[in-house]
Amino acid sequence: RRQRQMCIRDRVSLKGELRSALGSYQPGRIDMPDAIPAAALLLLYERDDGVHVLFQERSHQVEHHKGEISLPGGARDEGDESAAGTALRETHEEVGVVPNDVDLLGELDEIWTISNFRLRTFVGWLQNWPYPFQLQQIEVAALLEVPLEYLAEPGNQVEDVREINGRRVVLPSYYCEEKRIWGATARIVTNFIDVYRTLGR
């Protein structure tokens, strides 16, 4: 029991350290005014076996990125008060997480996606676990819960070599439970892991 209490204190400390690190982090911005504004949420939460990151496997009924592993998110609606509001609304719609159950810790770099979205990503901490996730079946086929420590292990990041506009480009990717995390999602994860490593954990 004492060991579990120590682990809980350590994770509470991690949440505070991430909030501080992201608070001092200056997210990069891109100058692509014609791209579609969108937002995503990198959601962390504490399970009995450690802190995890929530991903979703997209269905084959969606317009973009069919069957790929992504973070909850989507295009900004006119009624969204902010980009963070977009990320929280989309997360609620796609996986059933109530916005009030998420503690926002900060923001990562804005990126451009091949589907022409100008994507801002926020980092949040889910207050409770287990959580009654509810999938929007048309958009989300399944959830993928990946340990943060697994993503942070250098050997678990692998090169994804692609040819883009006639140029050879090397991008990061990750494999977990035989699923490949690549593209914009892998770039976001790598950005977050870079911030996480500044904590010296």
N, C-alpha and C positions, 0 to 999 in steps of 0.2 A: 504493500500500500504506500509506503514511504517513497519507494522508487517511482511509482505512478505520480504521486504528488510533485516530486521533483521534475518529472517530464512535463507535467502541466505547467509548472512555473516557467520552465525553459521555453515552452511554446508561447506563453503569454509574453515573455521577454522578446521572443522572435517577432511577434506582432508589433511590439513597440519599436524595435530596432528597424524593422522594415518601414514603418510609418516615418521614422526619423530620416532614414536613408532616402526614401522617395520624396520626402518633404524638401530635401536639399538638392534633389535631382532636377535638372533642367531638361524637360522632354524636348527632343528634336521636333521641328516642324517642317513640313514640305510645302513648296509653292506650286500647287496644282489646283487652281481655282475651278477648273472644269470637272474635276473628279467629284464623285458623289460622297458627301459627308456621311460617315458611319462611325460606330463605336463598338467596342467589345469589352468583355470583363474577364480578366484572369482571376479566377476565384480560388482562394486558399481556404482550407478548413482542416481542423484537427480530428484525426481518427485515432483509435486506440493504438495503431501501429505507426503513427507519425503524421506529419503535415502532408496533405495531398493537394494536387491541382486538378480542377474539374475541366475535362474536355468533352466534346460531344461528337459522335459520328453522324454526319449529315445524311439525310435520306437521299434516295434517288429521285425524289419528286421535286426537289428544290431547283431553282433556275441556275444557280452558280455552285460550283465545287461539289458536285454530287458524290456522295460516299466518302468524302474526305473528313479528316479529323480537324476540328476547329474549336475555337472558344465561342461561348455564347455571344451573340452580337448581331448587328445588322445596320441598315440604313437609318438615318435620322428622320423622324416624322416631324411634321409642322408643329404638332402639339408638344414636342419635347422641349423642356426649358433649358437644357444644356446637353453637352455631349455625354456627361456622366449619367444624366437622366436617360439618354438613349440606351446606354450600356445596361443600366438596371432594368429598363422596360423590356428590352429584348431578352435579357436573362430570365425575367419573370415569364414572358410569353413562351420561351423555348423550353425551359427546364423547370419552371414552377417555383423559382426562388423569389420570395417576397422581398422587395427593395429594403424594407425596414430591418430585414434579417442580415443585411450586408453592411459591414463597416468599411468604407472606402479609405484606403491607405495612401493612394497617390496615383500618378500617371506615368506611363512609359512613352517612348518615342512614337510620333505619328508616322505611319507608313503608307505607301501606295501599294494597292494590290492589282494583280493582273486583270481583275474584273472591273478596274477603274473606280475603286473605292478609296477615299482618303480616310484612313482608319486611325482613330484614336483609341488607345487601350488603357483601361483603368485597372488597378489592382485592388481587390476587395478581400475581406476576411469574413467567411460565413460564421455567424455567431454560435450556431448549434449544429451538432452532429450526433446521431444519425439525423438525416433530413428527408422529409417526404417529397423528393423530387417528382415532378410530373412532366413527362415529355410531351411536347407538341409533335404528335406522330407524323404529321405531314412533313415537318422539317427535320426532326431528330429521330434517328433510328436507334441509338443507344448512347449510354454514357461511358466514358473512359476515365477512371480515377487513377492518377499517376503520382507516386510518391515524389515529393519535392527533392529529396536526397538523391533519388534516381536521376532526375533531370540535371542535378548539379554535379553529378559524377562525370568528370571530363571524358572518360572512355565511352560514355553513352551518347555523346554527340558524334554523329557521323557525317561525312561529306555527301552532299547531294549535288552532283555535277550536271549542269544543264547548258544547253545552247540557247541563248536569248539574243535575238536580232543579229545572229551570225557570230556572237561572241561566246566563249566558254566561261561560264560563271559557276563558282563554287559556293554553295549555300549550305547552311546547317540543316540537319534533320535528326530525328530521334525515332527509335523503335521501342514500342512497349506493348506487351501482350499481342505480338505479331501485327500490331497496327503501326503505320508509319505517320509520324507527325512531321510535316514538311511545309514548304512554301511560306506564306505570310505568318501562319501560326508558329512555325519553328523559329522564324525571325523574332517574333514577339517573345517567345520563351527564352531565346538566347539573350535578348535585351534584359529581361527580368533576371535571369541567372547572373548576368554581369553585375547587376545591382546587388543581388543577394550575396555574391562573393565578396563584396566590399565589407560585409559584416564580419569577415574572418571566421566564419563557422566551418 
